[in-house]
Amino acid sequence: MVKNSFISVILQDKKEENKGSVEFQVFSFTNKIRRLTSHLELHKKDFLSQRGLRKILGKRQRLLAYLSKKNRVSYKKLISQLDIRESKMS
């Protein structure tokens, strides 16, 4: 949970500026993914949350693929800030 608060501090300034940007959307999906993952560690048979997690993972993967095609520098910076693995599609 320390990682989530760290990410929130990094992008706190950007929240008010541009909520529709790809970077912000990936950031919010990453927070949702981490929250759902910690929930699923406690509730292993919550299949609806598992489905929601898979949907959010797919959305984030598509957004990251788009970002890697359009702006590779921003993509690399975002990947390092959020501490997530690089997509194999790119």
HELIX and SHEET records of a PDB file:
HELIX    1   1 VAL A    2  ILE A   10  1                                   9    
HELIX    2   2 GLN A   12  GLU A   17  1                                   6    
HELIX    3   3 VAL A   22  LEU A   42  1                                  21    
HELIX    4   4 PHE A   47  LYS A   70  1                                  24    
HELIX    5   5 ARG A   72  LEU A   82  1                                  11    
END                                                                             
